[in-house]
């Protein structure tokens, strides 16, 4: 999972993605009521988790920095195409310990969702495969292969080469 430049070191223990529609109920005098679909509302993404380890608070502060930038940013969730989202809330929860920090978050799908997220490029590190990059950036391997026709062997990337993340 990733928001802007912050990548979660471990997945949150809960993640809820809510898709809602605006429905108006109208009751006519002397008649039954009926429901009218008034369109989709923005998707809401909520979650909770813990950062652990000696740098737990630094991990939280790095996420807070990405949230505090303001405005919409690219949010990447496992199994979904990246989209623009605006952070609504980030909170420390529970008792903080030197090696454990609990948090909750909420994002709202941004207006820019209809726009295509521009592909980004990453430099391959030693030992990485296209499968590793697909997993890290929450992409399917087929789209990674299609975006990188220059790669002959997806299991043998050259350290320092550039890979397009669609």
N, C-alpha and C positions, 0 to 999 in steps of 0.2 A: 504494500500500500504506500502511496506517495502523494504528497501535496506540495506543489511547487518544487523546491529543491530538497525538502525534508522527506526522507524515506524511513518508515517505521522499522526499527531493528527487529521487532517481533510483532506479529499481527495482534490487533486488539482482541480481547477475549469476547467482546460482543460487537456486532455490527448490524444495524437495522437500516434498510433502505425502503423508504415509504413513498409509493406512488399514489397520489390522490386525484380525485376529480371534484370539481365544484358542481354540486347538485342543488337546484332550487326546487322547493316543493311549493306547489300552487294549489290552493283550494278554491274552487268556484262555488258561489252561493248555491245551496241546494244540490250540490254535486260532490263527487268524491275528489280526493286530491290526486295530483299526478306529479311525477318527478321529471324535471327537465335537466338534461346534461348541459352545463354551461362551460365545459372545457376542462382541460388538465391544469392542475396546480403544479407548482414546482416540486420536484423530488426533494425529499429531506433525508439526509444521511446522518445517523447518530451512532455513537459507539462509546465503548469504555475499555480501558486496558490498564496495564502497568508497565512502566519502564523499570528494568531491573539492572543491577550491576553497580559497580563503583561510580559510574557516570550517569546514574538514573536521573538526577536533577538536571544535568547538562542536556540530556536527551529531551526532557520536557521543555527546557528553555529554548532549544533549537526549534522545536515545533511551535512554541509560542512566537518566536521570531518570524517564522513563515506565516503565521496567522496575523500577526501585528502589521504586516506589510500593507494590509487593507486591500479591498477590491477582490476581483475574481482571480483565481489561479487554476491551473490544471490539477484535477484530482484523479488519481489512478487507483481503481479498486480491482481486486482479483476477479478475473473472468468478465470484466466489463471494458468497453472502449473508454478511453480517457475523456473527460468532459470538464467544462469550466464550472467551478463552484465558489461560493462565497462563504467563508467561515462565519458562523453566527455566534458560536460559543466554544471556549476551551476552558476547562476548570480542573484545578487540582482537587482530588477527592480523597477522603480518608486520612489516616495518619501517615505522614511522610517519614520514611526511614532513610538512613544514609544509602541503602542499596535498593530501595523500592519507592516508587512514586506512582500513585494512582491518578488517573485522569479520565475525563469525559470530553466529548467533542460533538459538535453539530455543524453540518454544512448544508447550504441550500443551493440547489442547482441554479446556475446563473443564466441570465438572458442570452448570453453568447453561446448557449448549448448548441444551437443550430449551426454555428460555425464549426468548420473542421479544425481540430487541433493540429497545428503545424507539426510535421515530423521533427524530431530532434536527432542529433547524432551523438554517439558516445564513442570514446576511444577504448578499444579492447584491452583488458588487462591480462597478464600471464595466466594461462589455464582456463580462461573463459570460453564457453561455447555459445552458439546462437541460442541453444536451449536455455542456458543460464540467463542470458539477457532477456529472452522472452518471459521467463518466470519473474525476473527482477522488475520488469516494467509492465507486468500484467498484460502481455500480448499473447496471441496464439501463434504457434510456430509457422503456420502457413502465411500469415501476414508478414512475419519477419523475413521469411524466405523471399516472398514477392517484392518486398521493399529493398532487398539486397541481392540483386542478380549477380553482382560481382563476386559473391562468395561461392566458391566451388565446393568446399567441405564444411558443413555446418558444425561438425564436431572438432574441427581443427582451425580455429581462428588465429590470426597472427597478432601477437601483442603489439599495440600501437596503431593497428588499422582502425578505420572509422566504420561504424555500423549505424545505419539509419533505424531509428525506432519509430515506426509508423503510429 
